[in-house]
């Protein structure tokens, strides 16, 4: 049963007491609730997921609390401690909350002071902290992590004491213009904690206890807890031994255990009281609604996360719900639309810092939402719209690889300082947090961004036709299209520039046109004094697999250079190849990746996915594209369906026969299933097609070009009067391969010569 708008907005009478009846707690602790609020089977699945994470040593244990209206489910899992001895967990375990401190103590303290008229969130920080150096950063910037300050204070040299930590925070200057980008920063909340101290006249721990914890009955929530067996230990350290009741965060530890960004200890039951108070409007609504400055791509509330790459715990809850994570293993999420919340606390860093609950965050959020009965999370009229371009897909693991834009930002934009630059980019030009490169560069100190250039599909990646020049509404800059009347920048457009910067995510296939835009831009700069600076990006389908024939014949926009179909190179490496082999007189700099190994897939690199074009919506599709994309002029490759390049078909194809023929080949890493589908765009629009759905079973073994060529050969044999292999030549560009297909012979090619050329340009 769907809830209507009136019910979504309904508010219960405000509670005066925040304690659940003991009888209800006892009933819920041992088994999933027997009510209409939660699905018992899904809760059992949730229990199993947490227990699996414990078995895999992702965390020693944890405590879960789920609540909707008057229905509650909570329980403890695993162990509280593993060393020096194993201690079973219990629901009253006290955990180090880490960064949950920001939303359970610091942000609500600020908002209570706002409510009292003592703090103005749009006032400069200097109003409350006169020693602070930057005059433009406001309280809002600190709350929403849009100050431009770096992530944390340096611990490279020894220092200690609360006053010294504050002195260092006050001396910080922004790396980007305030209000332009999102950068999660502990320094923001260290400063906010001191604003609470100075405005209220009480340290943060005292103010929060008197005004939040005690009124809400959060009896186990405090900074600097008295040592107790109930406190879960965190990590073994060289200086302090096994931390227990001492804050895990090293900066907060140096500051004496009370800081705005970390230091709080709490229980799941206490955070449940806090979440319940939020739903009952105990705090100003602004604390939980979007407060990010206009034009910032990533949406944050006045403390809570809403829609950043840290929002994994949202799971299947709608955009507009909110929550936060903590480094030590805690996370919570609150959905105002269904009036549901959950809390999960753990000490995943115990005993050696190697645990991880990143994947569990998304799993728990997804299953909690799925367990809620009587609410349609797919249709919430009051929810926020998703970001254009499919949004930034969160990652749940992988290495800490940095693309070129992240490396550039970490160097404080050293390579661009003092330059007037043009930027070739689109919606894929983002940093690891999801900030557009446009916003990063236009707000970088000493960098003058004066023009934008867009590739095929436009600056936002939404067009499937020619694109006209335009103007960026946020940056106020001209956007010159390189997929309209021209394919390369004109002399007039580069006049006055010192450098042209390229930052676009390629997907590793020769005929994906972003690399053609790169090459043609380099041609435009050849012989000029304008530098070419490529912000390198990982090859999402690895840099080790090379397959397909090398291009032969005429060069054009879908065949810019004589490389194989799957080239296994990054855009930075291709830029080096283009310069040398096309003899381009251009001053080239490649800002290299950090931490990438060639065998890594994009998700293994820990980098978020963003749809690179309207029909490239997942890493799976990018993996299949070098082979399946070859056939896109001959039949339907799934454009106009939910899964482009994962299905192939045409009205005349018998899917059962094609699946049987393809399966008989025993191609590694892929399975074929008969399917019928009706595309709503592109080839065979509106026609019911027979064909196959492809499922990748081993992406490292899969050779997508082999799959495409084998399917082309079989289709021509089965349907010689209807399927025209000549149409693959537009992208294939290799006559011997086409001739072999027509003759029904085995398709072979030698990549050795290309790989020998390629070796000279590899950077990693």
Secondary structure, 3 states (H helix, E strand, C coil): CCCCHHHHHCCCCCCCCCCCCHHHHHHHHCCCCCCCCECHHHHHHHHHHHHHHHHCCCCCEEEEEEEECCEEEEEEEEEEECCCCCEECCCCCEEECCCHHHHHHHHHHHHHHHHCCCCCCCCEHHHCCCCCCCCCCEHHHHHCCCCCCCCCCCCCCCCCCHHHHHHHHHCCCCCECCCCCCCCCHHHHHHHHHHHHHHHCCCHHHHHHHHHHCCCCCCCCEECCCCCCCECCCCEECCCEECCCCCCCHHHHHCCCCCCCCCEEECHHHHHHHHHHHHCCCCCHHHHCECCCCCCCCEEECCCEEECCCHHHHCCCCCCCEEEECCCCCEEEEECCCCEEEEEECCCCCCCCCCCCHHHHHHHHHHHHHHECCCCCCCCCCCCCCCHHHCEECCCCCCCCECHHHHHHHCCCHHHCCCEEEEEECCCCECCCCCEHHHHHHCECCCEEEEEEECCCCCCCCCCCCCCCEECCCCCCEEEECCCCCCCCCHHHHCCCCEEEEECCCCCECCCCHHHHHHHHHHHHCCCCCEEEEECCCCCCCCCCCEEEECCCCCECCECCCCEEECCCCHHHHHHHHHHHCCCCCCEEEECCECCCCCCCCCCCCCCEECCECCECCHHHHHHHHHHHHHCCCCECCCCCCCCCCEEEECCCCHHHHHHHHHHCCCCCEEEEEEEEECCCCCCCCCEEEEEEEEECCCCCCCHHHHHHHHHHHHHHHCCCCCCHHHHHHHHCCHHHHHHHHHCCCCCCCCHHHHHHHHCCCCC
